[in-house]
Amino acid sequence: MKRILIIGASGFIGNALYRELNSYFDTYGTYKTDNTFFEKNQKFFQYDMELEDISILLDNLKPTIIISALRGNLNSQLDAHQRIITWIQKHRCKLIFISSANVFDSFSNYPSYEFDKTLSDSVYGRFKIKVENALMRLPVHKYVIARVPMIFGATTPRVQEIKTLYDLQAPIEVFPNVIINTTSIFKLTQQIHYIINRNKKGIFHLGSTDLIYHFDLIREICDTLQLDDPIFKQVFDSNNDRYLAVLPKDNKLPKNLQITTQEVIESVIVK
């Protein structure tokens, strides 16, 4: 049986992955801040990347798959990932790295595919590229790079923020000339589950198969949430349309694991 360790399992994405995988695999997770719920759960380990060496936990647990959903200080994250990569080189283990569409945020004229060159203007995007490049020096069966666009869904931080801003009668920031794709947390966890089950390897773009303007997406989400007359703050960061979208071309998942923008919009309602 595969033994999975989710690093950052107390965060939003990490916790959703834990709930998806726990019934099917021998699944463990890490959390940082003191938490009685996690402390009582025998499958969670407290880990602070700024103070501790992840290698000690890896030596004790001996996972066959590590999923990185870490958040926090980027320098500490980089150090932790370098230690993980050193560890998986010596053990039968694969790293699934949750990356981001931001690895392409310098390229604005077209959507990005799996094997396009990465280039980023943002600190966050450059950090993700550093980890990706370190992974790509390994044999391909040792890693999965899962590039993910904006994530929505009924319980996601982005949707909670939209509701909070609306309740406060504060403006919701939108980017009218940014063309994106998107996904739901429910579909993302299914896709990662499939990747694990089928022993997939390499680079995956886990976004919707179609594109939408950011402003249109947020407006439609507000309509779906039945928020009347929300206040929008339109932010123009360039004069031209620009893309921030990760589309699959080489590593496509089966039809039932693909998602459309309309399905993402519908996912913001609690079923």
FENRA-V945787 format. One record per residue. N is the residue number from 1. SS is DSSP state (hx for helix, st for strand, lp for the rest). OMEGA is omega as a letter, one per 40 degrees, with the letter a starting at -180 (* if undefined). NEAR is the number of other C-alpha atoms within 8 Angstrom. Layout:
<<N | SS | OMEGA | NEAR> <N | SS | OMEGA | NEAR>>
//
This chain:
<<1 | lp | i | 4> <2 | lp | i | 8> <3 | st | a | 12> <4 | st | i | 13> <5 | st | i | 12> <6 | st | i | 16> <7 | st | a | 13> <8 | lp | a | 15> <9 | lp | i | 15> <10 | lp | i | 10> <11 | lp | a | 11> <12 | hx | a | 9> <13 | hx | a | 9> <14 | hx | a | 15> <15 | hx | i | 11> <16 | hx | i | 10> <17 | hx | i | 12> <18 | hx | a | 13> <19 | hx | i | 8> <20 | hx | a | 10> <21 | hx | a | 10> <22 | lp | a | 10> <23 | lp | a | 7> <24 | lp | a | 5> <25 | lp | i | 10> <26 | st | a | 10> <27 | st | i | 12> <28 | st | i | 13> <29 | st | i | 14> <30 | st | i | 14> <31 | st | a | 15> <32 | lp | a | 9> <33 | lp | i | 5> <34 | lp | a | 6> <35 | lp | a | 6> <36 | hx | i | 6> <37 | hx | a | 6> <38 | hx | a | 10> <39 | hx | a | 11> <40 | hx | a | 6> <41 | lp | a | 7> <42 | lp | a | 7> <43 | lp | i | 7> <44 | st | a | 11> <45 | st | i | 11> <46 | st | a | 10> <47 | lp | i | 9> <48 | lp | a | 8> <49 | lp | a | 10> <50 | lp | a | 5> <51 | lp | a | 5> <52 | lp | i | 7> <53 | lp | a | 9> <54 | hx | a | 11> <55 | hx | a | 9> <56 | hx | i | 7> <57 | hx | a | 8> <58 | hx | i | 10> <59 | hx | a | 7> <60 | hx | a | 6> <61 | hx | a | 6> <62 | lp | i | 7> <63 | lp | i | 11> <64 | lp | i | 10> <65 | st | i | 12> <66 | st | i | 13> <67 | st | i | 12> <68 | st | i | 12> <69 | lp | a | 13> <70 | lp | i | 9> <71 | lp | i | 8> <72 | lp | a | 6> <73 | lp | a | 6> <74 | hx | i | 9> <75 | hx | i | 6> <76 | hx | i | 10> <77 | hx | a | 12> <78 | hx | i | 11> <79 | hx | a | 8> <80 | hx | a | 11> <81 | hx | i | 9> <82 | hx | i | 10> <83 | hx | i | 11> <84 | hx | a | 10> <85 | hx | i | 11> <86 | hx | a | 8> <87 | hx | a | 10> <88 | hx | i | 12> <89 | hx | a | 9> <90 | hx | a | 6> <91 | lp | i | 6> <92 | lp | a | 7> <93 | lp | i | 11> <94 | st | i | 12> <95 | st | i | 13> <96 | st | a | 12> <97 | st | i | 11> <98 | st | a | 11> <99 | st | a | 11> <100 | st | i | 11> <101 | hx | a | 12> <102 | hx | i | 11> <103 | hx | i | 13> <104 | hx | a | 13> <105 | lp | i | 13> <106 | lp | a | 7> <107 | lp | a | 10> <108 | lp | a | 10> <109 | lp | a | 7> <110 | lp | i | 7> <111 | lp | a | 10> <112 | st | i | 10> <113 | lp | a | 10> <114 | lp | a | 13> <115 | lp | i | 5> <116 | lp | i | 6> <117 | lp | i | 5> <118 | lp | i | 7> <119 | lp | a | 12> <120 | lp | i | 13> <121 | lp | a | 8> <122 | lp | i | 8> <123 | hx | a | 7> <124 | hx | i | 8> <125 | hx | i | 15> <126 | hx | i | 12> <127 | hx | a | 10> <128 | hx | i | 12> <129 | hx | i | 11> <130 | hx | i | 9> <131 | hx | i | 11> <132 | hx | a | 10> <133 | hx | i | 8> <134 | hx | i | 10> <135 | hx | a | 9> <136 | lp | i | 9> <137 | lp | i | 6> <138 | lp | i | 9> <139 | lp | a | 7> <140 | hx | a | 9> <141 | hx | a | 9> <142 | hx | a | 11> <143 | st | i | 15> <144 | st | i | 15> <145 | st | a | 12> <146 | st | a | 13> <147 | st | a | 13> <148 | st | i | 15> <149 | lp | i | 14> <150 | st | a | 7> <151 | st | i | 11> <152 | st | a | 16> <153 | lp | a | 14> <154 | lp | a | 10> <155 | lp | a | 7> <156 | lp | i | 11> <157 | hx | a | 8> <158 | hx | a | 8> <159 | hx | i | 12> <160 | hx | a | 10> <161 | hx | i | 8> <162 | hx | a | 10> <163 | hx | a | 8> <164 | hx | i | 8> <165 | hx | i | 11> <166 | hx | a | 13> <167 | hx | i | 7> <168 | lp | a | 6> <169 | lp | i | 8> <170 | lp | a | 8> <171 | lp | i | 10> <172 | st | a | 11> <173 | st | i | 8> <174 | st | a | 11> <175 | lp | a | 12> <176 | lp | a | 11> <177 | lp | i | 13> <178 | st | a | 12> <179 | st | a | 13> <180 | st | i | 12> <181 | lp | a | 17> <182 | st | i | 15> <183 | st | i | 18> <184 | st | a | 11> <185 | hx | a | 12> <186 | hx | a | 7> <187 | hx | i | 11> <188 | hx | a | 10> <189 | hx | i | 11> <190 | hx | a | 10> <191 | hx | i | 11> <192 | hx | i | 9> <193 | hx | i | 10> <194 | hx | a | 8> <195 | hx | i | 10> <196 | hx | a | 8> <197 | hx | a | 7> <198 | lp | i | 6> <199 | lp | i | 6> <200 | lp | a | 9> <201 | lp | i | 10> <202 | st | a | 9> <203 | st | i | 11> <204 | st | i | 12> <205 | st | a | 13> <206 | lp | i | 14> <207 | lp | i | 14> <208 | lp | a | 13> <209 | lp | i | 11> <210 | lp | a | 7> <211 | lp | i | 11> <212 | st | i | 10> <213 | st | a | 12> <214 | hx | a | 13> <215 | hx | a | 12> <216 | hx | a | 9> <217 | hx | a | 10> <218 | hx | i | 9> <219 | hx | i | 8> <220 | hx | i | 9> <221 | hx | i | 11> <222 | hx | i | 12> <223 | hx | a | 9> <224 | hx | i | 11> <225 | lp | a | 8> <226 | lp | i | 6> <227 | lp | a | 9> <228 | lp | i | 6> <229 | lp | i | 4> <230 | lp | i | 10> <231 | lp | i | 9> <232 | st | i | 8> <233 | st | a | 8> <234 | st | a | 9> <235 | lp | i | 8> <236 | lp | a | 8> <237 | lp | i | 5> <238 | lp | a | 7> <239 | lp | a | 6> <240 | lp | i | 5> <241 | lp | i | 10> <242 | st | a | 11> <243 | st | i | 12> <244 | st | a | 16> <245 | lp | i | 14> <246 | st | a | 16> <247 | lp | i | 14> <248 | lp | i | 13> <249 | lp | a | 7> <250 | lp | a | 5> <251 | lp | a | 9> <252 | lp | i | 7> <253 | lp | i | 7> <254 | lp | a | 6> <255 | hx | a | 5> <256 | hx | i | 5> <257 | hx | i | 9> <258 | lp | a | 10> <259 | lp | i | 12> <260 | lp | i | 10> <261 | hx | a | 14> <262 | hx | i | 6> <263 | hx | i | 8> <264 | hx | i | 14> <265 | hx | i | 13> <266 | hx | a | 9> <267 | lp | a | 11> <268 | lp | i | 14> <269 | lp | i | 9> <270 | lp | a | 5> <271 | lp | * | 2>>
//
